[in-house]
Amino acid sequence: MEKRYLFTPGPTPVPPAVLAAGAEPIVHHRGADFREIYASVLGQLQAVFRTEADVLLFTASGTGAMESAPANLCAPDDRVTVVSHGSFGERWLAICEQHRLDVHAIRYEWGERPDPSEVGSAVRAAGTRIVFCQHSDTSTGVVSDVEAIKEAVGDATLVVDAVSSLGAVPLETDAWGIDVVVSGSQKALMAPPGLAMVSVPEHVLAKVKPSRSFYFDWLRNKKAQDALDAAFTPAVSTIRSLDVALGLLLEQGLPAAFDRHLRLGRATRAGVKAMGLELFSPDDDTAAVVTAVRAPEGIDADELLRHLRDRHGVTLAPGQQHLKGKIFRIGHIGWFDIFDIASAVAAVELSLTELGADIERGAAVPAAFEAFERPTVGA
Ligand SMILES: *Cc1c(COP(=O)(O)O)cnc(C)c1O
């Protein structure tokens, strides 16, 4: 069997103990065995979400938890604001449009960071009470300042997509007053795909409208979770895995995880720049989740990714929508270390050379190690 390397920003590699937990015998979801795991995972989710609020856990991909927000918070024709600066912002727009909301979009160029005061003014001008945005838009590598966005939108309900950022970069749900946070199991939480979560505090639950989703009905799911008696059959094995993964994350500590992501971002940027490539994602420490890189002159990024996968067993992520073929993305979310980054940049260097690109050879890996070792501010 050929060795495979997964360097994508989701799904991400999973520690062996997490995989092993998923291979335990199936337990019944209404039995005492599962209730113990369920209670543990829900408590650990609150710790990672940095909230006292209920974190509702769904068997779904991250998009399921995203869709649960307009389904529970809005009625048709309700006016909402969506801040979009990448493909996941476009997803909020598509979801809200499918729910027949009166959608007011604030669009930025892909790769730009939203300006919080501009968002605040636009929300006031439109008179919206609900705002959807991304923390990390994984399509570009941009991490937005959701603390400042919340401040700027005041008492409008802010719904933040933190699917790729939760556990990778600081997100203080309660301290920053973020009303609703959405995440998923398969990114920085180091678990397999298949689970989605949403934190919903009492003051938001008090405002829900009759749910337009049966499965994702927040009140039904909260009532069931309160009794540790899931509303529907959950993915028990994946929940076991997530419980172990969250335990590893909390044991290491969130500050250590954030510091590692920041250093891995630095290492990746230093590596790709050292071989002469141009970054698409920001060239600063905010870009700690995923690094997006422009393909060099004459090289199609998708062809590079095919070559990496077929020739070397290395999987990176492509550009999405209009960035298809133009950029590629290296994830450093979750269970990544400096050797993964060294392997990723070495593989890019080798493949580009094999494809005939004119790049600097031999500089990327030392540059990555050097940047990783540099002390971080306050460390
Ligand atoms: C991965 C991701 C999602 C969810 O995608 P699913 O495929 O539904 O799990 C949503 N938002 C962002 C920013 C993501 O990175």
The ligand as an SDF file (V2000), in Angstrom:
LIG
                    3D

 15 15  0  0  0  0  0  0  0  0999 V2000
  -15.2070   23.1180    5.9070 C   0  0  0  0  0  0  0  0  0  0  0  0
  -15.9730   24.3690    6.0870 C   0  0  0  0  0  0  0  0  0  0  0  0
  -17.3650   24.3870    6.2010 C   0  0  0  0  0  0  0  0  0  0  0  0
  -18.2390   23.1860    6.2080 C   0  0  0  0  0  0  0  0  0  0  0  0
  -18.0740   22.3330    5.1770 O   0  0  0  0  0  0  0  0  0  0  0  0
  -18.7200   20.8720    5.2310 P   0  0  0  0  0  0  0  0  0  0  0  0
  -18.1530   20.2570    4.0070 O   0  0  0  0  0  0  0  0  0  0  0  0
  -20.1860   21.0270    5.1930 O   0  0  0  0  0  0  0  0  0  0  0  0
  -18.2670   20.2440    6.5160 O   0  0  0  0  0  0  0  0  0  0  0  0
  -17.9900   25.5980    6.4230 C   0  0  0  0  0  0  0  0  0  0  0  0
  -17.2930   26.7250    6.5320 N   0  0  0  0  0  0  0  0  0  0  0  0
  -15.9570   26.7490    6.4490 C   0  0  0  0  0  0  0  0  0  0  0  0
  -15.2430   28.0520    6.6260 C   0  0  0  0  0  0  0  0  0  0  0  0
  -15.2480   25.5690    6.2280 C   0  0  0  0  0  0  0  0  0  0  0  0
  -13.9080   25.6010    6.1610 O   0  0  0  0  0  0  0  0  0  0  0  0
  1  2  1  0
  2  3  1  0
  2 14  2  0
  3  4  1  0
  3 10  2  0
  4  5  1  0
  5  6  1  0
  6  7  2  0
  6  8  1  0
  6  9  1  0
 10 11  1  0
 11 12  2  0
 12 13  1  0
 12 14  1  0
 14 15  1  0
M  END
$$$$
